[in-house]
Structure formats: structure tokens, C-alpha cells
Amino acid sequence: MFLFSSLDPVIILIAVLAILVIVVSVILKKFNQTYIIGYILVGIILGEYGINVVQDKESIHLLGELGVILLLFFIGMEINLIDFLKQWKLAVLGTLSQIGLSVGLVLLIGHYYDWSFARSVVLGFVIALSSSAVVIKLLQDKKLIETKVGKNVLSILLAQDVALVPLLIIISQLGGKTASFENILLMTTGAVIIVFTLIYIYIKKTITLPFSKKIERDHELQVFMAVFLCFGGALVTLIFGLSAALGAFAGGIIMNAAKETDWIHDTLHSFRILFVSFFFISVGLQIDIPFIYQNFWSILIAILVVYITNHLLNSIILKAFSCNWKEALLGGALLAQIGELSFLLSSTAYGLNIIEDFGYNFTISLISLTLIISPFWIGLTEKFTQQK
């Protein structure tokens, strides 16, 4: 009887969560919108300002972090390193330009509002990163992943994901959290290992995983091998003081170069859907509805500034690298929102007291709302450019 009572809330939560996801997603699908919006809305409904059935937000957030690791592992698996490096100028220069211009813009705004230098830099970093989760899903749905604009946008997204680590290090320095010589040496060693591993893959073109033949038809072993390959890479980078997501991303690139690993995608796909949904549900749980209501006009102006600025900057960057204006405008729209990895930048800055409660709530609200609005903004841009 005690066991039944203790499990009862969990069973209720899972059942309600599943029903809500199904209902909201079916409605959104009729309007050709991504499921990610549905996950965020479900988080809002389940949260404090909805039916308030989620008491343990930390557990949901932890599951969401696993989702980010799986997401970046899959992103890595979809990338051919040789093709990606062919577009390194767009990826690197585009990302550096986006970050630099975003930080410069926020520094000007921060000077007017008397913000601290550290706060302005962090907010510049936050708005510079776009959403891999949203954009890759939309590229797949719209069958743009293999087009010129799709490949260009994807290369910028991947460069932004890689840039997350140095951005986190800079934020730590701005917050007064100085790394020891040993930690810097450890992180540098980890980065060097990743670089040399990728160089090896680039030279060899393809690699063979051990035991790949033996587990090719053993589904149970495939599940555990796939989990190991994903989270093993994350563990390695954590040991070196780097991002777990970066390790998963590098692991995915290694898998792309490996022979006979198509089964990994099929094995982990369901896990990816489940845990990524938890990540965006945790985003919805963090949204403070009264805060948005009280600061509605400030948040609305910030959203417009972010979208216009990011859209314009990314369109110019894409136009500079061989896209025509229609492709560049569509690519700019795809990259206009603020990405899920910016939540990590915000939480890190909040933990270091670079931003306080108001700044953190404002940032979380801003990121979440840009993710929700993104498909609509892209749809309007498609109509404007007459792209189908």
C-alpha cells in the first residue's frame, strides 16, 4: 500500500504529461508548427502558473540536460567532417562576427542603461547563439537540410555549439572565478585531444569501431553500446573540465566517420525524443507568467530588437558567403531566435552573480519566447521571399 501511494504522483505526472504532449502537438501539427513549441507550452501548463503538478523541477531539468547531450550527439552524427571543414570560413567567421556584433550592440545599450561590462558581455553572448534544436528540426521538416542555405545555416549552428565552451570560460573569468593553472592545462589538453582526433578522422576519412560486427544484429547490446558511445564522449570531456555536450558532439562526429553504425540512429532516436522533450518542458517550467505580464512591453521590445538584429546580421553574413538575397534572408530568419544553449550561459552568469534575479528571469523569458515565436517568424519570411 505504501509503495502504491509513493508511486501514485509519479504515475499521475507521466500520464498527464503524455496526454498534454499529444493534445498540444496534434494542434500544433495542424498549423505546421514544431513540437518544441508544444513541449514549452506543456511545461507552462504543468508548472506553478498552470495546474502545478510538477514539484520536483530539478529532476525534470536533469533529464533535460541528458536531452541536450543526446541532441548534440545526433547533430554530430549528421555532420560529415570533410564537408563541414570545406565551409570553415563561413562557420568560423560568421560565428565570430555574430558574437562580436551582438556584444558590441549590447555594450552600447548597456552604456545607456548603466549596466556593468560583465552583464553586457553576457547578454551579448546570450543573444548571439541560435537554436540547433529548433532550426535542425525545421530544416528537416522543410526538406532544406541538403540545400545550400541549409548547409550554410547548419555550419554556423555547429560553430556556435563549439563556441559555447570558450564563452563559458569567459563568463567564468568575468564573474571572478579564476581557473587554476592545473585546470587551464587540463582543459587545454582535452581540447587538443579533440582537435587531434578530428584531424585523424579527416585524414583517415572512415574508421572502424571495435566489436561492430559482433553487435550488428544484437539489438540489446546495440542499446548499451549506443548509450556508451554518446555518454562516453560526454564523460571524457567532463574529466578534462570541458562541456559534456561538446564531448557528445565530438562523439557524434566520430560515429559519422565509422563504418556500419546506422543502427545507432535507430537505437537512440526514441531516447532523444524523450529527453529532448524534457529539456524544453523544463524551459516551460521556468517561465514566470506574472513576470512576463509585469514586464510585457520591455520583453516585447527586446524580442523585436533580437529578431531584427539577428535576422539582419545573419542575412548579411550569409549573403557575403555565396548565398543570394532570398537564401540569405531565409537563413537569417532561421538563425534569428535565441538558442537553448543560452540557458546554460544565463544560469552560469546567474550563479556567478553577474546577473541578478530580475536579469535572469528577463533572460529566461526572452529566450523562451523567441523559441516559441521562431516558426512564425520563419513562415513570414518564407512568404516574403516567396520560398516554399
Summary of the structure (lengths in Angstrom):
residues: 388
radius of gyration: 20.9
end to end distance: 57.8
largest distance: 67.4
contacts: 1329
relative contact order: 0.16
helix: 79%
strand: 1%
